[in-house]
């Protein structure tokens, strides 16, 4: 029985049009290991492999590991805010200005 991680990996792999072989190549892992992640209740992959899987699937590790029904967009927002909080003050000001400009354009 697959874990929530396996279900999400399979779902996103399908949405991205990737075969198991293509995902494995992007991750730098074997096709059989990717199959195990998708289909078996195996131990979680290492943090490094998990981040490679997330990058290959254009998502976040948080989304792949989430036990709740949060959406991929929710996980991306959380990851974005975490990265924002680590920015230097100048970068934060610039990003807030960009957001202000984009908000003004929507009106």
N, C-alpha and C positions, 0 to 999 in steps of 0.2 A: 504494500500500500504506500503510495507516494506521500511525502510530507507537503505541507503548504509551500515550502520552498520549491519542491519538485513540480507542483501544480503550476506555480507562477512561472518557473523557467520554461516549462513546456508551452504554456499559453503565450508568453512573449516571443518565444522562438517561432511559434506558428504565425503570430502577427507580423514578425519581421521577415517571414519567408525564408528562414534558415533551416537547413537540415541539421541533424545531429553532428555530422561530419564538419559542416561549416562552423557551427558553434564551437566545437572542440578545437578546430584550427584557430579560431579567434582567441580562444581562452588559453591555448597552449597546453591542452590536455588531450586525453584519449576519448574517442567516441564512446567506448564502453563506460568510462567514468561519467560522462554526461548522461548516458542512458540510466545509470544507477541513480544519479541525483534526481532525475525526472521520475523514476519509477519505483524506487525502493525507499524504505525507511532507513536510510544510512545516516551515519554521523555527519554533521555539518562540515562542509569543506573549510579549508583554512581561510583566514581573512583575505589573504592574497588572491586565492582562487575565486572567492566570492566576489571580490571587487573586479576581477577580470570578467567574470560572468556578467555582472551588472553592466560593465562598460560595453561588452559585446552586445548586450541586449538593449543598450541605450536607456538604462534605468538606474536606480540606486540600490545599494545593498540593503538599505533599510526597507525598501519596498519588498524585496525578495524574501526577507526574513520576517516581515510583519505577520503576526498571528491573527490580527484583526482583519476586518473587511475594508481597511483603508484603501484608497485608490492610488494608482501610480502617481497621479498628479499631486496628491497629498504628500506622498513621500518625497517627491521632487521639491515641493515647497519647503518642507522641513530641512532638506539638505541645503537648499539655497539659503535659507535663513541662518543655518549653522555656519555656512561659508561667509555670509555677510558679517556675522558677529566677529569673525576673525580678521576682517579687513582693517586696514589703517584708516584713521579718520578722513583723510583726503579721499580715498576710494569710496567711503560711505557717502560723503557729501556728493560726489559725482554721480553715484548710483541713485541717490534720492532726487537729484536734479533731472536725471534721465526719466525717472518715474513721473516726476511732476510734468515734464514735457509730454510724455505719452498720455497722461491723464487729460491734459489740456486738449490734445488732438482728438480725443474721443468725444468731446462735447460738441 
